[in-house]
Amino acid sequence: MSIKRTLFLVVMVVAAFPLDADAQCAMCRAVLESESSGKAAEGINNGIVYLMAVPYVLVAGLFYFIYRKMR
């Protein structure tokens, strides 16, 4: 088998069996679980969405400028 095919198969196997990971540190989890109002959890979630959205906006802008240049 070629290296590309082997790599593809490894990636597919890893993607087919996702691992359940707890990505929060112990202190963040304790603060978010103990707070009753939920304001800190809302702030953390908004920050995650912001950090997730920025790369997509940048890539979309890049593709838009490439599309305009090719037209």
C-alpha positions in Angstrom: 0.0 0.0 0.0 1.1 3.5 -0.6 1.9 5.9 2.2 -1.1 8.2 1.3 -3.5 5.3 1.4 -2.1 4.1 4.8 -2.3 7.6 6.2 -5.9 7.9 5.0 -6.8 4.6 6.6 -5.2 5.7 9.9 -7.1 9.0 9.9 -10.4 7.3 9.1 -9.9 4.8 11.9 -9.1 7.5 14.4 -12.1 9.6 13.2 -14.4 6.6 13.5 -13.6 6.0 17.2 -13.5 9.4 18.9 -12.1 9.5 22.4 -14.2 11.2 25.1 -11.9 13.8 26.5 -12.4 16.3 29.3 -10.7 19.4 28.0 -11.3 21.7 31.0 -8.8 22.2 33.7 -9.9 21.2 37.2 -10.2 24.8 38.5 -12.3 26.0 35.5 -14.7 23.0 35.9 -15.1 23.5 39.6 -15.9 27.2 39.2 -18.4 26.6 36.4 -20.1 23.8 38.2 -20.4 25.7 41.6 -21.7 28.9 40.3 -25.5 29.1 40.4 -26.1 32.1 38.1 -24.3 30.7 35.1 -22.7 34.0 34.1 -19.2 32.6 34.1 -20.3 29.6 32.0 -22.0 31.9 29.5 -18.8 34.0 29.3 -16.7 30.9 28.7 -19.1 29.6 26.0 -19.1 33.0 24.3 -15.3 33.1 24.3 -15.2 29.6 22.8 -17.6 30.6 20.0 -15.6 33.8 19.3 -12.3 31.8 19.1 -14.0 29.2 16.8 -15.5 31.8 14.5 -12.5 33.9 13.7 -10.6 31.4 11.6 -13.7 30.6 9.6 -14.3 34.3 8.9 -10.6 34.7 7.8 -10.7 31.7 5.5 -14.1 32.8 4.0 -12.6 36.3 3.4 -9.6 34.7 1.7 -11.7 32.6 -0.6 -13.9 35.6 -1.4 -10.8 37.7 -2.5 -9.5 34.7 -4.5 -12.9 34.4 -6.2 -13.0 38.1 -7.0 -9.5 37.9 -8.4 -10.3 34.9 -10.6 -13.5 36.6 -12.1 
